Amino acid sequence: MGMKLNFHIAKLTIDGGSRADGLRTGEALRSHLTELARRGLPGRDASVDRIDAGVLPAGGSPERTGRHLADRIFRSLKGSSDA
């Protein structure tokens, strides 16, 4: 039986964007997290209460922002020091 990975993101807050941009960002986040999980799951049980995404790419599209956030989340789960 394969490993199961569940994400529950209760709240995604990004200041300065429209509702439509927020929805696009959320969809890109979901899509990229799924892609990253298919490449390899974290090797340990992981629970993260809060992740600071750092500085978001200036002028980035909602899709780019979503990918950035997914990368930060996944690095945090894998225990990387640069998350």
Secondary structure, DSSP 8 states (H G I E B T S, - for coil): --------------TT--HHHHHHHHHHHHHHHHHHHHH---SS----S-----S--TT--HHHHHHHHHHHHHHHHHT-TT-
